[in-house]
Amino acid sequence: SFNDKPVNEAAVGPLGKDLFEREQDDLLSDLKDIPKKACDRR
């Protein structure tokens, strides 16, 4: 799960922050695509 607080760059470093943000964007994109892919299984 994600919260609304910014990533703590001091804890994860700049690469960790970038990776986290890209993964978050990918997850949100996948979640938005679920309705589009619902008929693909049939």
mmJSON file of the N, C-alpha and C atoms, coordinates in Angstrom:
{"data_MODEL":{"atom_site":{
"group_PDB":["ATOM","ATOM","ATOM","ATOM","ATOM","ATOM","ATOM","ATOM","ATOM","ATOM","ATOM","ATOM","ATOM","ATOM","ATOM","ATOM","ATOM","ATOM","ATOM","ATOM","ATOM","ATOM","ATOM","ATOM","ATOM","ATOM","ATOM","ATOM","ATOM","ATOM","ATOM","ATOM","ATOM","ATOM","ATOM","ATOM","ATOM","ATOM","ATOM","ATOM","ATOM","ATOM","ATOM","ATOM","ATOM","ATOM","ATOM","ATOM","ATOM","ATOM","ATOM","ATOM","ATOM","ATOM","ATOM","ATOM","ATOM","ATOM","ATOM","ATOM","ATOM","ATOM","ATOM","ATOM","ATOM","ATOM","ATOM","ATOM","ATOM","ATOM","ATOM","ATOM","ATOM","ATOM","ATOM","ATOM","ATOM","ATOM","ATOM","ATOM","ATOM","ATOM","ATOM","ATOM","ATOM","ATOM","ATOM","ATOM","ATOM","ATOM","ATOM","ATOM","ATOM","ATOM","ATOM","ATOM","ATOM","ATOM","ATOM","ATOM","ATOM","ATOM","ATOM","ATOM","ATOM","ATOM","ATOM","ATOM","ATOM","ATOM","ATOM","ATOM","ATOM","ATOM","ATOM","ATOM","ATOM","ATOM","ATOM","ATOM","ATOM","ATOM","ATOM","ATOM","ATOM","ATOM"],
"id":[1,2,3,4,5,6,7,8,9,10,11,12,13,14,15,16,17,18,19,20,21,22,23,24,25,26,27,28,29,30,31,32,33,34,35,36,37,38,39,40,41,42,43,44,45,46,47,48,49,50,51,52,53,54,55,56,57,58,59,60,61,62,63,64,65,66,67,68,69,70,71,72,73,74,75,76,77,78,79,80,81,82,83,84,85,86,87,88,89,90,91,92,93,94,95,96,97,98,99,100,101,102,103,104,105,106,107,108,109,110,111,112,113,114,115,116,117,118,119,120,121,122,123,124,125,126],
"type_symbol":["N","C","C","N","C","C","N","C","C","N","C","C","N","C","C","N","C","C","N","C","C","N","C","C","N","C","C","N","C","C","N","C","C","N","C","C","N","C","C","N","C","C","N","C","C","N","C","C","N","C","C","N","C","C","N","C","C","N","C","C","N","C","C","N","C","C","N","C","C","N","C","C","N","C","C","N","C","C","N","C","C","N","C","C","N","C","C","N","C","C","N","C","C","N","C","C","N","C","C","N","C","C","N","C","C","N","C","C","N","C","C","N","C","C","N","C","C","N","C","C","N","C","C","N","C","C"],
"label_atom_id":["N","CA","C","N","CA","C","N","CA","C","N","CA","C","N","CA","C","N","CA","C","N","CA","C","N","CA","C","N","CA","C","N","CA","C","N","CA","C","N","CA","C","N","CA","C","N","CA","C","N","CA","C","N","CA","C","N","CA","C","N","CA","C","N","CA","C","N","CA","C","N","CA","C","N","CA","C","N","CA","C","N","CA","C","N","CA","C","N","CA","C","N","CA","C","N","CA","C","N","CA","C","N","CA","C","N","CA","C","N","CA","C","N","CA","C","N","CA","C","N","CA","C","N","CA","C","N","CA","C","N","CA","C","N","CA","C","N","CA","C","N","CA","C","N","CA","C"],
"label_alt_id":[null,null,null,null,null,null,null,null,null,null,null,null,null,null,null,null,null,null,null,null,null,null,null,null,null,null,null,null,null,null,null,null,null,null,null,null,null,null,null,null,null,null,null,null,null,null,null,null,null,null,null,null,null,null,null,null,null,null,null,null,null,null,null,null,null,null,null,null,null,null,null,null,null,null,null,null,null,null,null,null,null,null,null,null,null,null,null,null,null,null,null,null,null,null,null,null,null,null,null,null,null,null,null,null,null,null,null,null,null,null,null,null,null,null,null,null,null,null,null,null,null,null,null,null,null,null],
"label_comp_id":["SER","SER","SER","PHE","PHE","PHE","ASN","ASN","ASN","ASP","ASP","ASP","LYS","LYS","LYS","PRO","PRO","PRO","VAL","VAL","VAL","ASN","ASN","ASN","GLU","GLU","GLU","ALA","ALA","ALA","ALA","ALA","ALA","VAL","VAL","VAL","GLY","GLY","GLY","PRO","PRO","PRO","LEU","LEU","LEU","GLY","GLY","GLY","LYS","LYS","LYS","ASP","ASP","ASP","LEU","LEU","LEU","PHE","PHE","PHE","GLU","GLU","GLU","ARG","ARG","ARG","GLU","GLU","GLU","GLN","GLN","GLN","ASP","ASP","ASP","ASP","ASP","ASP","LEU","LEU","LEU","LEU","LEU","LEU","SER","SER","SER","ASP","ASP","ASP","LEU","LEU","LEU","LYS","LYS","LYS","ASP","ASP","ASP","ILE","ILE","ILE","PRO","PRO","PRO","LYS","LYS","LYS","LYS","LYS","LYS","ALA","ALA","ALA","CYS","CYS","CYS","ASP","ASP","ASP","ARG","ARG","ARG","ARG","ARG","ARG"],
"label_asym_id":["A","A","A","A","A","A","A","A","A","A","A","A","A","A","A","A","A","A","A","A","A","A","A","A","A","A","A","A","A","A","A","A","A","A","A","A","A","A","A","A","A","A","A","A","A","A","A","A","A","A","A","A","A","A","A","A","A","A","A","A","A","A","A","A","A","A","A","A","A","A","A","A","A","A","A","A","A","A","A","A","A","A","A","A","A","A","A","A","A","A","A","A","A","A","A","A","A","A","A","A","A","A","A","A","A","A","A","A","A","A","A","A","A","A","A","A","A","A","A","A","A","A","A","A","A","A"],
"label_entity_id":["1","1","1","1","1","1","1","1","1","1","1","1","1","1","1","1","1","1","1","1","1","1","1","1","1","1","1","1","1","1","1","1","1","1","1","1","1","1","1","1","1","1","1","1","1","1","1","1","1","1","1","1","1","1","1","1","1","1","1","1","1","1","1","1","1","1","1","1","1","1","1","1","1","1","1","1","1","1","1","1","1","1","1","1","1","1","1","1","1","1","1","1","1","1","1","1","1","1","1","1","1","1","1","1","1","1","1","1","1","1","1","1","1","1","1","1","1","1","1","1","1","1","1","1","1","1"],
"label_seq_id":[1,1,1,2,2,2,3,3,3,4,4,4,5,5,5,6,6,6,7,7,7,8,8,8,9,9,9,10,10,10,11,11,11,12,12,12,13,13,13,14,14,14,15,15,15,16,16,16,17,17,17,18,18,18,19,19,19,20,20,20,21,21,21,22,22,22,23,23,23,24,24,24,25,25,25,26,26,26,27,27,27,28,28,28,29,29,29,30,30,30,31,31,31,32,32,32,33,33,33,34,34,34,35,35,35,36,36,36,37,37,37,38,38,38,39,39,39,40,40,40,41,41,41,42,42,42],
"pdbx_PDB_ins_code":[null,null,null,null,null,null,null,null,null,null,null,null,null,null,null,null,null,null,null,null,null,null,null,null,null,null,null,null,null,null,null,null,null,null,null,null,null,null,null,null,null,null,null,null,null,null,null,null,null,null,null,null,null,null,null,null,null,null,null,null,null,null,null,null,null,null,null,null,null,null,null,null,null,null,null,null,null,null,null,null,null,null,null,null,null,null,null,null,null,null,null,null,null,null,null,null,null,null,null,null,null,null,null,null,null,null,null,null,null,null,null,null,null,null,null,null,null,null,null,null,null,null,null,null,null,null],
"Cartn_x":[0.841,0.0,0.88,0.337,1.055,0.385,1.181,0.609,0.842,0.363,0.467,1.693,2.574,3.795,4.867,5.73,6.81,7.808,8.508,9.52,10.653,11.104,12.208,13.518,14.005,15.211,16.435,16.459,17.589,17.668,16.527,16.499,16.769,16.288,16.392,17.404,17.856,18.801,18.091,18.788,18.149,17.713,18.491,18.105,16.874,16.81,15.646,14.394,14.525,13.374,12.888,13.81,13.447,12.78,13.356,12.79,11.388,11.224,9.92,8.879,9.236,8.281,7.914,8.888,8.583,7.686,7.975,7.144,5.728,5.618,4.307,3.522,4.175,3.518,3.07,3.931,3.576,2.374,2.359,1.246,-0.056,-0.013,-1.22,-1.701,-0.775,-1.137,-1.8,-1.231,-1.819,-3.214,-3.391,-4.704,-5.738,-5.316,-6.241,-6.603,-5.713,-5.947,-6.775,-7.059,-7.802,-9.135,-9.958,-11.234,-11.047,-9.999,-9.748,-9.374,-8.703,-8.222,-9.209,-10.308,-11.248,-11.837,-12.037,-12.628,-11.591,-10.315,-9.27,-9.276,-9.749,-9.715,-10.804,-11.825,-12.965,-12.752],
"Cartn_y":[-1.184,0.0,1.239,2.314,3.572,4.581,5.458,6.552,7.851,8.934,10.215,11.017,10.406,11.095,10.932,11.916,11.772,10.695,10.144,9.128,9.761,9.074,9.554,9.249,10.217,10.013,9.729,10.24,9.979,8.495,7.826,6.41,5.494,5.868,4.974,5.42,6.652,7.182,7.608,8.32,8.826,7.712,6.621,5.516,4.796,4.621,3.978,4.797,6.102,6.989,6.891,6.934,6.843,5.501,4.411,3.083,2.992,3.477,3.439,4.201,5.379,6.196,5.541,4.905,4.209,2.998,2.244,1.09,1.53,2.637,3.162,3.553,4.222,4.606,3.378,2.345,1.113,0.434,0.383,-0.24,0.508,1.824,2.612,2.447,2.373,2.16,0.792,-0.239,-1.579,-1.608,-0.936,-0.905,-0.208,0.839,1.554,0.712,-0.197,-1.031,-2.275,-2.583,-3.8,-3.867,-2.818,-2.923,-3.184,-2.646,-2.852,-4.302,-4.951,-6.313,-7.365,-6.956,-7.904,-8.853,-8.384,-9.221,-10.081,-9.834,-10.593,-12.062,-12.373,-13.748,-14.616,-14.014,-14.8,-15.337],
"Cartn_z":[0.0,0.0,0.0,-0.463,-0.534,0.369,0.916,1.69,0.936,1.502,0.81,1.218,1.997,2.418,1.342,1.19,0.203,0.635,-0.329,-0.054,0.74,1.772,2.599,1.871,1.13,0.317,1.18,2.4,3.294,3.645,3.711,4.074,2.881,1.699,0.543,-0.494,-0.414,-1.386,-2.659,-3.525,-4.748,-5.702,-5.781,-6.665,-6.136,-4.819,-4.214,-4.413,-4.299,-4.5,-5.936,-6.887,-8.299,-8.599,-8.092,-8.305,-7.71,-6.481,-5.827,-6.636,-7.109,-7.863,-9.191,-9.851,-11.105,-10.854,-9.787,-9.439,-9.079,-8.366,-7.995,-9.249,-10.181,-11.433,-12.224,-12.273,-12.981,-12.333,-11.007,-10.3,-10.564,-10.464,-10.71,-12.147,-13.083,-14.483,-14.662,-14.038,-14.117,-13.502,-12.383,-11.733,-12.608,-13.295,-14.184,-15.405,-15.813,-16.991,-16.701,-15.454,-15.12,-15.855,-15.831,-16.557,-18.056,-18.651,-20.079,-20.366,-19.41,-19.616,-19.124,-18.515,-17.927,-18.972,-20.177,-21.23,-21.937,-21.722,-22.402,-21.997,-20.816,-20.317,-20.931,-21.466,-21.966,-23.336],
"occupancy":[1.0,1.0,1.0,1.0,1.0,1.0,1.0,1.0,1.0,1.0,1.0,1.0,1.0,1.0,1.0,1.0,1.0,1.0,1.0,1.0,1.0,1.0,1.0,1.0,1.0,1.0,1.0,1.0,1.0,1.0,1.0,1.0,1.0,1.0,1.0,1.0,1.0,1.0,1.0,1.0,1.0,1.0,1.0,1.0,1.0,1.0,1.0,1.0,1.0,1.0,1.0,1.0,1.0,1.0,1.0,1.0,1.0,1.0,1.0,1.0,1.0,1.0,1.0,1.0,1.0,1.0,1.0,1.0,1.0,1.0,1.0,1.0,1.0,1.0,1.0,1.0,1.0,1.0,1.0,1.0,1.0,1.0,1.0,1.0,1.0,1.0,1.0,1.0,1.0,1.0,1.0,1.0,1.0,1.0,1.0,1.0,1.0,1.0,1.0,1.0,1.0,1.0,1.0,1.0,1.0,1.0,1.0,1.0,1.0,1.0,1.0,1.0,1.0,1.0,1.0,1.0,1.0,1.0,1.0,1.0,1.0,1.0,1.0,1.0,1.0,1.0],
"B_iso_or_equiv":[0.0,0.0,0.0,0.0,0.0,0.0,0.0,0.0,0.0,0.0,0.0,0.0,0.0,0.0,0.0,0.0,0.0,0.0,0.0,0.0,0.0,0.0,0.0,0.0,0.0,0.0,0.0,0.0,0.0,0.0,0.0,0.0,0.0,0.0,0.0,0.0,0.0,0.0,0.0,0.0,0.0,0.0,0.0,0.0,0.0,0.0,0.0,0.0,0.0,0.0,0.0,0.0,0.0,0.0,0.0,0.0,0.0,0.0,0.0,0.0,0.0,0.0,0.0,0.0,0.0,0.0,0.0,0.0,0.0,0.0,0.0,0.0,0.0,0.0,0.0,0.0,0.0,0.0,0.0,0.0,0.0,0.0,0.0,0.0,0.0,0.0,0.0,0.0,0.0,0.0,0.0,0.0,0.0,0.0,0.0,0.0,0.0,0.0,0.0,0.0,0.0,0.0,0.0,0.0,0.0,0.0,0.0,0.0,0.0,0.0,0.0,0.0,0.0,0.0,0.0,0.0,0.0,0.0,0.0,0.0,0.0,0.0,0.0,0.0,0.0,0.0],
"pdbx_formal_charge":[null,null,null,null,null,null,null,null,null,null,null,null,null,null,null,null,null,null,null,null,null,null,null,null,null,null,null,null,null,null,null,null,null,null,null,null,null,null,null,null,null,null,null,null,null,null,null,null,null,null,null,null,null,null,null,null,null,null,null,null,null,null,null,null,null,null,null,null,null,null,null,null,null,null,null,null,null,null,null,null,null,null,null,null,null,null,null,null,null,null,null,null,null,null,null,null,null,null,null,null,null,null,null,null,null,null,null,null,null,null,null,null,null,null,null,null,null,null,null,null,null,null,null,null,null,null],
"auth_seq_id":[1,1,1,2,2,2,3,3,3,4,4,4,5,5,5,6,6,6,7,7,7,8,8,8,9,9,9,10,10,10,11,11,11,12,12,12,13,13,13,14,14,14,15,15,15,16,16,16,17,17,17,18,18,18,19,19,19,20,20,20,21,21,21,22,22,22,23,23,23,24,24,24,25,25,25,26,26,26,27,27,27,28,28,28,29,29,29,30,30,30,31,31,31,32,32,32,33,33,33,34,34,34,35,35,35,36,36,36,37,37,37,38,38,38,39,39,39,40,40,40,41,41,41,42,42,42],
"auth_comp_id":["SER","SER","SER","PHE","PHE","PHE","ASN","ASN","ASN","ASP","ASP","ASP","LYS","LYS","LYS","PRO","PRO","PRO","VAL","VAL","VAL","ASN","ASN","ASN","GLU","GLU","GLU","ALA","ALA","ALA","ALA","ALA","ALA","VAL","VAL","VAL","GLY","GLY","GLY","PRO","PRO","PRO","LEU","LEU","LEU","GLY","GLY","GLY","LYS","LYS","LYS","ASP","ASP","ASP","LEU","LEU","LEU","PHE","PHE","PHE","GLU","GLU","GLU","ARG","ARG","ARG","GLU","GLU","GLU","GLN","GLN","GLN","ASP","ASP","ASP","ASP","ASP","ASP","LEU","LEU","LEU","LEU","LEU","LEU","SER","SER","SER","ASP","ASP","ASP","LEU","LEU","LEU","LYS","LYS","LYS","ASP","ASP","ASP","ILE","ILE","ILE","PRO","PRO","PRO","LYS","LYS","LYS","LYS","LYS","LYS","ALA","ALA","ALA","CYS","CYS","CYS","ASP","ASP","ASP","ARG","ARG","ARG","ARG","ARG","ARG"],
"auth_asym_id":["A","A","A","A","A","A","A","A","A","A","A","A","A","A","A","A","A","A","A","A","A","A","A","A","A","A","A","A","A","A","A","A","A","A","A","A","A","A","A","A","A","A","A","A","A","A","A","A","A","A","A","A","A","A","A","A","A","A","A","A","A","A","A","A","A","A","A","A","A","A","A","A","A","A","A","A","A","A","A","A","A","A","A","A","A","A","A","A","A","A","A","A","A","A","A","A","A","A","A","A","A","A","A","A","A","A","A","A","A","A","A","A","A","A","A","A","A","A","A","A","A","A","A","A","A","A"],
"auth_atom_id":["N","CA","C","N","CA","C","N","CA","C","N","CA","C","N","CA","C","N","CA","C","N","CA","C","N","CA","C","N","CA","C","N","CA","C","N","CA","C","N","CA","C","N","CA","C","N","CA","C","N","CA","C","N","CA","C","N","CA","C","N","CA","C","N","CA","C","N","CA","C","N","CA","C","N","CA","C","N","CA","C","N","CA","C","N","CA","C","N","CA","C","N","CA","C","N","CA","C","N","CA","C","N","CA","C","N","CA","C","N","CA","C","N","CA","C","N","CA","C","N","CA","C","N","CA","C","N","CA","C","N","CA","C","N","CA","C","N","CA","C","N","CA","C","N","CA","C"],
"pdbx_PDB_model_num":[1,1,1,1,1,1,1,1,1,1,1,1,1,1,1,1,1,1,1,1,1,1,1,1,1,1,1,1,1,1,1,1,1,1,1,1,1,1,1,1,1,1,1,1,1,1,1,1,1,1,1,1,1,1,1,1,1,1,1,1,1,1,1,1,1,1,1,1,1,1,1,1,1,1,1,1,1,1,1,1,1,1,1,1,1,1,1,1,1,1,1,1,1,1,1,1,1,1,1,1,1,1,1,1,1,1,1,1,1,1,1,1,1,1,1,1,1,1,1,1,1,1,1,1,1,1]
}}}
